[in-house]
Amino acid sequence: MKEDYYEILGISKSATAAEIKKAYRKKALQYHPDKNPGDHEAEAMFKKSAEAYEVLSDPNKRSRYDQFGHRAFEGGGGFGGGGMNMEDIFSQFGDIFGGAFGGGFGGGFGGGGRRTVKGSNLRIRVQLTLEEIANGVEKKIKVKRKKLAQGTTYKTCSTCNGQGQVTRIQNTILGRMQTSATCSSCGGLGQIVDSKPANADAEGMLITEETVSIKIPAGVVDGMQLKVSGKGNDAPGNGIAGDLLVAIEEKPHETLQREGDNLHYDLYISFSEAALGTSKEIETVTGKVRIKIDSGAQSGKILRLRNKGIPSINGYGTGDLLVHVNVWTPKSLSKEQREFFEKMNNDEHFQPKPEKEDKSFFEKVKDMFS
C-alpha cells in the first residue's frame, strides 16, 4: 500500500500551501542526490517527496486526493502524482532548492543553468457508461501529438556554449557586476536544431496520430481528471514529454440514476401486482437480476440490493442499488373495470390502513442515507 502523502512530508491534513512548500523543500534538501550520492533509499525518498508535493501543491489534485486517496490517480501510464523521474522533479521543482545545489540542479541532472524543457500537455474527454464505470475499463484512444521527427539532430549552441545562460560583466560606479540571463539563441536549452526533415517544424517536430491505451479504474466520477504521463507533446532536444490529461464524462443511463456510489431504479407495478405480489426482472450494472415483490406492496417502498451499485474509488466497498416501488394508477378504465372498482370502493379490504411498519416518506429517505 502506498504511503500517505501528508505523512511523507510530515504535515497535517490542514496544512497551508506555504507549509506544504516549506515541508517539501526540507525533505528535498535532506534527500537530494548531490547530498546522498549512491544512496538508493535517499533517492527513493527524494522521489516520494516530489510525488507528494506534486499532488498536495495543486488544489484540484489535493481535493481529489483528500476525497478518494491514491485511487483518484490510478490507471495505466502513471496517473496523478506517480511516475516522476529525476528530470521531472528538477524540471518542475528545481527552483524550490534555490542555490543550495549550484542553481538547484544536481550533478548529472542539467547543472550549469541549462533549462530542461517539458512538452505541452494534451487534454481529451472520455465518455463512459455506468457499466464501464462500475467494472473499470481499458480504452484505446487515438491522439494527435507532436513527436520528435526521426533524423532531427542538435548541436551545441555557440552563443552560450551549451550552458543555456549568457553571463555578462559590466563596469558600474559600484565596480564590476556580473549578471546571467537565459540564452536568447537556444531559449536555455544549450542546443539548437542542426538538421531536420523537410516536413518537420522549426523545432524538428511532426504531428503524428498515436493510439494510447488508458486503464480507467472502477468508481471514477464525472469531471474527474486522470493523467497519462509522457503521452503529451514531445519536447525539443533531450526534454521531457508532456502528459495526456483525461477528463471523465459519464453517459446518462436509460434506467439507472447514480448518487455517489449508490444507484436508484424506479420500478412500476400494477394494482393487481401490488395486491397479489409478483417478481420482476430489473437491470443492474453487472447484469439483470430478478427480485420478489411481496403481496400488499405499498407505493414508495424501497428495496435495497446490497453491493449492486458502484465500487468506491477509494476502496471502501461497493454501493447499493435502491429499487423504488411505484404502484401505477391507470388513467382510463373500461366500463367493467370501473364497475369493479365502484363495488370495491366501500370494501373494507380496499380502505387505507397504514400500519406502524409502513414508514412515512421522510422516514424512508432517512433510512436510505443511514
Secondary structure, 3 states (H helix, E strand, C coil): CCCCHHHHHCCCCCCCHHHHHHHHHHHHHHCCCCCCCCCHHHHHHHHHHHHHHHHHCCHHHHHHHHHHHHHHHCCCCCCCCCCCCHHHHHHHHHHHHCCCCCCCCCCCCCCCCCCCCECCCEEEEEEECHHHHHHCEEEEEEEEEEEECCCCEEEECCCCCCCCEEEEEEEECCEEEEEEEECCCCCCCCEEEEECCCCCCCCCEEEEEEEEEEEECCCCCCCCEEEECCCCCCCCCCCECCCEEEEEEECCCCCEEEECCEEEEEEEECHHHHHHCEEEEEEECCEEEEEEECCCCCCCCEEEECCCCCECCCCCCECCEEEEEEECCCCCCCHHHHHHHHHHCCCHHHCCCCCCCCCCHHHHHHHHCC
